[in-house]
Amino acid sequence: MLAPTFLVVAAIVLFPLLANFWISFKPVGLGDLRPPTPLVRERIRGSVNAPGERLTVEYRVRNSSPAHPLGDVRMEDAVPPGFEAGELDPRCRVEGKLLRCALGDFEAGQRERVLATWVAGAGWTPDLQPEPGPRASGVARNVLTSFEFTLENFVAVFSATEFWSVLRVSFYYTIFGTGGALVLGLFAALLLNVAFRGRGLLRGLFLFPYVAPVIAVAFTWVVLLDPFSGSLNAILQQTGAAEGPVNFFGQREATFTVFGIELAFPLALTTVIAFEAWRYFPLSFLFILARMQSINADMYEAAEMDGASPLQQFWYISLPQLAGILSVLFLLRFIWTFNKFDDIFLLTGGAAGTRTLVVNVYEQAFAVSNLGAGAAVAVVVFAVLFTFSVLYFRFSPKEEGL
């Protein structure tokens, strides 16, 4: 009974995953997706004005791939109407009205010249039209379906000088982005859990960052934080908080002084994290608010009668009740944030120290046209998230009775 469902899930989920693992062990680029083919061009030498005259046709055949060989290359062309075979390349023969040539195997980028001489027969007339041009075929090895595997992609990924810094940025971005979204969502839920006029409208407005199109809100942030025409830079300079324009999305580091100590922090990455927390806190807000409204109000009344302060009520009553939903939200937001690509790509393009592993997958696979290396980085992303999920289910808070 469950077999159809299992097959559908396997086709939708497992097949792309297994295909990614398969490609990660192959040195394949975008150019390899199109298998090598033999290309042929013909060039006619001379002209014929009367029967008995000769016409030479030169065929230039080459392997389209500069990296992969071709096997059993063959070419065929129609015999010109009204002509008879003269001198032919030793690899060619005439069969009926077709010239067929067996050219053998071609190395990567190999080129060959094939000559055929035709003699105008007694029935030749100038009004005879030539047949369609030559065709060539060959046997190509498909690098994607072959059973040749290599660890070159993983060696290249882990030996790259920027890999570990990209991995560190990925964790920094994910942990702080996830934590920021949860904290903002918790604060918003506490604020809107109290009844006041206009609460419903405010709840709807709080959902705007999450439901708005990402390209619209990302463009808005880029405009607001523009170093020359942005509103935030104008406010900072007019209030004296900044001496000059601040390039929030283009400056890798910024420094500030605290008690005479100069400290540096990643400015562009921090700005992207702030955008991540702002955009996705409404999801946490909805889940946390729904859980808070299910808590028995008698518990708060009893605590208030015992003299508990609002902070104590939150710490000893609300927070333990919210631990389960907070842990689930942390798991979901961690996975989604670690896989986040569009936010960073739209805001910085991965520049100024904001390149994460997911952005690296795009750059390897499409910018550098190395699909194998991109798939290898994707496998690393999968391994990180799988390890995190196992640790989460091992050490996460459990509901009573489980």
C-alpha positions as CSV (number, residue, x, y, z in Angstrom):
1,M,0.0,0.0,0.0
2,L,2.8,2.4,0.8
3,A,5.0,1.4,-2.2
4,P,3.6,4.2,-4.6
5,T,4.1,6.8,-1.9
6,F,7.6,5.6,-1.2
7,L,8.5,5.6,-4.9
8,V,7.2,9.1,-5.4
9,V,9.2,10.4,-2.4
10,A,12.3,8.6,-3.6
11,A,11.9,10.1,-7.0
12,I,11.4,13.6,-5.7
13,V,13.8,13.6,-2.8
14,L,16.4,10.9,-3.1
15,F,17.1,11.0,-6.9
16,P,18.4,14.6,-6.9
17,L,20.4,13.9,-3.7
18,L,22.0,10.8,-5.2
19,A,22.6,12.6,-8.5
20,N,24.5,15.4,-6.6
21,F,26.7,12.8,-4.9
22,W,27.3,11.1,-8.2
23,I,28.4,14.3,-9.9
24,S,30.6,15.3,-6.9
25,F,33.0,12.4,-7.7
26,K,33.4,13.4,-11.4
27,P,35.5,16.2,-12.8
28,V,32.7,17.5,-15.0
29,G,32.2,21.1,-16.2
30,L,29.3,22.8,-17.9
31,G,30.9,22.1,-21.3
32,D,30.8,18.3,-20.5
33,L,27.0,18.4,-20.4
34,R,27.1,18.5,-24.2
35,P,28.9,15.3,-25.4
36,P,31.6,15.7,-28.0
37,T,30.5,15.4,-31.6
38,P,32.3,15.3,-34.9
39,L,31.9,18.5,-37.0
40,V,32.3,18.5,-40.7
41,R,32.6,21.2,-43.3
42,E,33.0,20.8,-47.1
43,R,34.9,23.0,-49.5
44,I,34.5,22.6,-53.3
45,R,37.6,23.3,-55.4
46,G,37.3,24.1,-59.0
47,S,34.3,24.2,-61.4
48,V,32.8,22.0,-64.0
49,N,31.6,23.3,-67.4
50,A,31.4,20.1,-69.5
51,P,31.2,16.3,-69.0
52,G,34.6,14.7,-68.2
53,E,35.9,17.5,-66.1
54,R,36.9,16.9,-62.5
55,L,35.6,18.4,-59.3
56,T,37.5,18.1,-55.9
57,V,35.6,18.2,-52.6
58,E,37.6,18.7,-49.4
59,Y,35.9,17.7,-46.2
60,R,37.3,19.0,-42.9
61,V,36.3,16.9,-39.9
62,R,37.2,17.7,-36.3
63,N,36.3,16.7,-32.8
64,S,34.3,19.4,-31.1
65,S,35.7,18.6,-27.7
66,P,39.2,19.9,-26.7
67,A,39.2,17.4,-23.8
68,H,37.4,14.2,-24.7
69,P,38.1,11.7,-27.5
70,L,35.6,10.4,-30.0
71,G,35.3,6.8,-31.2
72,D,34.3,5.3,-34.6
73,V,34.0,8.6,-36.4
74,R,32.1,8.2,-39.7
75,M,31.1,10.6,-42.4
76,E,28.7,10.3,-45.3
77,D,27.7,12.6,-48.1
78,A,25.5,12.3,-51.2
79,V,27.3,11.7,-54.5
80,P,26.9,14.9,-56.6
81,P,24.2,14.5,-59.2
82,G,25.6,13.6,-62.6
83,F,29.1,12.7,-61.2
84,E,31.0,9.5,-61.0
85,A,33.6,8.6,-58.4
86,G,37.2,9.5,-59.2
87,E,40.1,9.4,-56.7
88,L,38.8,8.9,-53.2
89,D,40.5,8.9,-49.8
90,P,41.5,5.4,-48.8
91,R,39.1,5.5,-45.9
92,C,36.1,6.2,-48.2
93,R,33.9,4.2,-50.6
94,V,30.9,4.8,-52.6
95,E,27.7,2.8,-51.8
96,G,24.9,3.6,-54.2
97,K,24.4,7.3,-54.2
98,L,26.3,7.8,-50.9
99,L,29.9,8.5,-50.1
100,R,30.8,6.8,-46.8
101,C,34.0,7.3,-44.9
102,A,35.2,5.4,-41.8
103,L,37.7,7.8,-40.1
104,G,38.4,5.8,-36.9
105,D,39.0,7.3,-33.5
106,F,39.6,11.0,-32.9
107,E,41.7,12.3,-30.0
108,A,40.5,15.5,-28.2
109,G,40.5,18.4,-30.7
110,Q,41.8,16.2,-33.6
111,R,41.2,17.5,-37.1
112,E,41.3,15.5,-40.4
113,R,41.1,16.3,-44.1
114,V,39.3,14.0,-46.5
115,L,39.6,14.5,-50.3
116,A,37.2,13.2,-52.9
117,T,37.4,13.7,-56.7
118,W,34.4,13.5,-58.8
119,V,34.2,13.2,-62.6
120,A,31.3,14.8,-64.5
121,G,29.5,11.9,-66.3
122,A,27.8,11.9,-69.7
123,G,24.5,12.8,-68.1
124,W,25.8,15.9,-66.3
125,T,24.0,19.2,-66.9
126,P,24.5,22.5,-65.3
127,D,20.9,22.6,-63.9
128,L,21.5,19.6,-61.6
129,Q,21.1,20.7,-58.0
130,P,23.5,19.4,-55.3
131,E,22.2,17.2,-52.5
132,P,22.2,18.3,-48.8
133,G,25.6,18.7,-47.1
134,P,27.7,16.0,-45.4
135,R,26.9,14.4,-42.0
136,A,29.2,13.0,-39.4
137,S,28.7,10.7,-36.4
138,G,30.8,9.2,-33.6
139,V,30.7,7.4,-30.3
140,A,31.4,9.7,-27.3
141,R,31.9,8.7,-23.7
142,N,29.4,10.4,-21.5
143,V,31.3,11.6,-18.4
144,L,28.1,11.8,-16.4
145,T,27.0,8.2,-16.9
146,S,30.5,6.5,-16.9
147,F,31.7,4.6,-13.9
148,E,34.9,6.5,-13.5
149,F,35.1,8.3,-10.2
150,T,37.7,10.6,-8.6
151,L,38.3,12.6,-5.5
152,E,39.8,15.5,-7.4
153,N,36.8,17.7,-6.6
154,F,37.0,17.2,-2.9
155,V,40.8,17.6,-2.9
156,A,40.4,20.9,-4.8
157,V,37.6,22.1,-2.4
158,F,39.4,21.3,0.9
159,S,42.8,22.5,-0.4
160,A,41.5,25.9,-1.5
161,T,42.8,28.7,0.6
162,E,39.4,30.3,1.0
163,F,37.4,27.2,1.9
164,W,37.9,27.4,5.7
165,S,37.2,31.1,5.8
166,V,34.0,30.5,3.8
167,L,33.0,27.7,6.2
168,R,33.6,30.0,9.1
169,V,31.5,32.8,7.5
170,S,28.7,30.2,6.9
171,F,28.6,29.3,10.6
172,Y,28.8,32.9,11.7
173,Y,26.0,33.9,9.4
174,T,23.8,31.0,10.2
175,I,24.2,31.0,14.0
176,F,23.8,34.8,14.5
177,G,21.1,35.1,11.8
178,T,19.1,32.3,13.4
179,G,19.7,33.6,16.9
180,G,18.7,37.1,15.8
181,A,15.5,35.9,14.2
182,L,14.5,34.0,17.3
183,V,15.3,36.8,19.7
184,L,13.3,39.4,17.6
185,G,10.5,36.9,17.2
186,L,10.4,36.3,21.0
187,F,10.4,40.0,21.7
188,A,7.6,40.7,19.2
189,A,5.5,37.8,20.7
190,L,5.9,39.2,24.2
191,L,5.0,42.6,23.0
192,L,1.9,41.5,21.1
193,N,0.7,39.0,23.7
194,V,-0.7,41.9,25.7
195,A,-4.2,43.1,24.7
196,F,-4.3,46.8,23.5
197,R,-6.1,48.7,20.8
198,G,-4.7,48.1,17.3
199,R,-3.0,44.9,18.2
200,G,-4.5,43.0,15.2
201,L,-3.2,45.6,12.8
202,L,0.2,45.6,14.4
203,R,0.4,41.8,14.1
204,G,-0.4,42.0,10.4
205,L,2.3,44.7,9.9
206,F,4.9,42.5,11.7
207,L,4.4,39.9,9.0
208,F,5.4,42.3,6.2
209,P,9.2,41.4,6.1
210,Y,8.3,37.7,5.7
211,V,5.6,37.9,3.1
212,A,7.2,40.7,0.9
213,P,9.1,39.6,-2.2
214,V,12.8,39.1,-1.3
215,I,14.0,41.1,-4.3
216,A,11.8,44.1,-3.3
217,V,13.0,44.2,0.4
218,A,16.6,43.5,-0.6
219,F,16.6,46.4,-3.1
220,T,15.0,48.6,-0.4
221,W,17.8,47.8,2.0
222,V,20.4,48.5,-0.6
223,V,18.9,51.9,-1.4
224,L,18.5,52.8,2.3
225,L,22.1,51.9,3.1
226,D,23.7,53.3,0.0
227,P,26.9,55.1,1.0
228,F,26.1,58.2,-1.1
229,S,22.4,58.6,-1.4
230,G,21.1,56.3,1.4
231,S,18.9,57.7,4.2
232,L,20.8,56.0,7.0
233,N,24.1,57.4,5.9
234,A,22.6,60.9,5.7
235,I,21.3,60.5,9.3
236,L,24.6,59.2,10.6
237,Q,26.6,62.1,9.1
238,Q,24.1,64.8,10.1
239,T,24.1,63.6,13.7
240,G,27.9,63.3,13.8
241,A,27.8,59.5,14.4
242,A,29.9,59.0,11.2
243,E,32.5,61.2,9.7
244,G,31.9,60.0,6.2
245,P,29.7,57.6,4.2
246,V,29.7,54.0,5.4
247,N,29.5,51.3,2.8
248,F,27.5,48.8,4.7
249,F,27.4,46.2,2.0
250,G,30.8,46.8,0.4
251,Q,33.1,47.3,3.4
252,R,34.6,44.1,4.8
253,E,35.5,45.5,8.2
254,A,34.8,48.5,10.4
255,T,36.5,49.6,13.6
256,F,35.3,51.4,16.7
257,T,36.9,52.4,19.9
258,V,35.7,51.3,23.4
259,F,37.5,52.6,26.5
260,G,40.5,53.4,24.3
261,I,40.6,49.9,22.7
262,E,40.1,49.7,19.0
263,L,37.9,46.8,17.9
264,A,37.1,45.5,14.5
265,F,34.0,43.7,13.3
266,P,32.8,42.4,9.9
267,L,30.6,45.2,8.7
268,A,29.1,43.7,5.5
269,L,28.5,40.3,7.1
270,T,26.9,41.9,10.1
271,T,24.6,44.0,7.9
272,V,23.6,40.9,6.0
273,I,22.9,39.1,9.3
274,A,20.8,42.0,10.4
275,F,18.8,41.7,7.2
276,E,18.4,38.0,7.8
277,A,17.1,38.4,11.3
278,W,14.7,41.2,10.3
279,R,13.3,39.3,7.3
280,Y,12.6,36.0,9.1
281,F,11.7,37.0,12.6
282,P,7.9,37.0,11.7
283,L,8.0,33.2,11.4
284,S,9.4,32.8,14.9
285,F,7.0,35.4,16.1
286,L,3.9,33.5,14.8
287,F,5.0,30.2,16.4
288,I,6.1,31.7,19.7
289,L,2.9,33.8,20.0
290,A,0.7,30.8,19.3
291,R,2.5,28.8,22.0
292,M,2.4,31.6,24.5
293,Q,-1.4,31.9,24.1
294,S,-1.8,28.3,24.9
295,I,-0.1,28.6,28.3
296,N,-2.6,28.5,31.2
297,A,-3.2,32.0,32.5
298,D,-3.7,30.6,36.0
299,M,0.0,30.0,36.3
300,Y,0.7,33.7,35.8
301,E,-2.0,34.7,38.3
302,A,-0.6,32.4,40.9
303,A,3.0,33.7,40.3
304,E,1.8,37.3,40.6
305,M,0.0,36.5,43.9
306,D,3.3,35.1,45.2
307,G,5.0,38.3,44.3
308,A,6.9,37.2,41.2
309,S,8.1,40.0,39.0
310,P,7.4,40.1,35.2
311,L,11.0,39.0,34.6
312,Q,10.7,36.1,37.0
313,Q,7.4,35.1,35.4
314,F,9.0,35.0,32.0
315,W,12.1,33.1,33.2
316,Y,10.4,30.5,35.3
317,I,7.1,30.1,33.5
318,S,7.2,31.3,29.9
319,L,10.7,30.2,28.9
320,P,10.3,26.6,30.1
321,Q,7.0,26.4,28.2
322,L,8.6,27.8,25.1
323,A,11.7,25.6,25.1
324,G,10.2,23.0,22.8
325,I,9.0,25.4,20.1
326,L,12.2,27.4,20.4
327,S,14.3,24.3,19.8
328,V,12.2,23.3,16.7
329,L,12.4,26.9,15.3
330,F,16.2,26.9,15.9
331,L,16.5,23.6,13.9
332,L,14.4,24.9,11.0
333,R,15.9,28.3,10.9
334,F,19.4,26.9,11.1
335,I,18.8,24.6,8.1
336,W,17.1,27.3,6.1
337,T,19.7,30.0,6.9
338,F,22.6,27.7,6.2
339,N,21.0,27.0,2.8
340,K,20.2,30.6,2.1
341,F,21.5,31.9,-1.2
342,D,19.2,34.6,-2.6
343,D,19.5,37.1,0.3
344,I,23.3,37.2,0.2
345,F,23.4,37.1,-3.6
346,L,21.0,40.1,-3.9
347,L,22.7,42.2,-1.2
348,T,26.4,41.7,-1.8
349,G,26.9,38.9,-4.4
350,G,29.1,37.2,-1.9
351,A,31.7,40.0,-1.8
352,A,33.2,41.8,1.1
353,G,33.5,38.7,3.3
354,T,30.0,37.5,2.9
355,R,30.5,34.4,0.7
356,T,29.0,31.3,2.3
357,L,29.2,27.7,1.2
358,V,25.9,28.0,-0.7
359,V,27.2,31.0,-2.6
360,N,30.4,29.0,-3.2
361,V,28.3,26.2,-4.8
362,Y,26.9,28.7,-7.3
363,E,30.3,30.2,-8.1
364,Q,32.0,26.9,-8.6
365,A,29.2,25.4,-10.7
366,F,28.2,28.4,-12.8
367,A,30.7,31.2,-12.5
368,V,33.7,28.9,-12.9
369,S,31.7,26.2,-14.9
370,N,33.0,23.4,-12.6
371,L,29.9,21.4,-11.9
372,G,31.9,18.7,-10.1
373,A,33.4,21.1,-7.6
374,G,30.0,22.8,-7.1
375,A,28.5,19.4,-6.3
376,A,31.4,18.6,-3.9
377,V,30.7,21.8,-2.0
378,A,27.0,20.9,-1.9
379,V,27.9,17.5,-0.4
380,V,29.9,19.4,2.3
381,V,26.8,21.4,3.0
382,F,24.7,18.3,3.3
383,A,27.3,16.7,5.7
384,V,27.2,19.8,7.9
385,L,23.4,19.9,8.1
386,F,23.1,16.1,8.6
387,T,25.6,16.3,11.5
388,F,23.8,19.2,13.0
389,S,20.4,17.4,12.7
390,V,21.7,14.3,14.4
391,L,23.2,16.3,17.2
392,Y,19.9,18.2,17.5
393,F,17.8,15.1,17.8
394,R,20.2,13.6,20.3
395,F,20.5,16.6,22.7
396,S,17.4,18.7,22.0
397,P,14.8,19.2,24.8
398,K,12.2,16.4,24.9
399,E,8.6,16.7,25.9
400,E,7.5,15.0,29.0
401,G,6.6,11.3,28.4
402,L,8.8,10.9,25.3
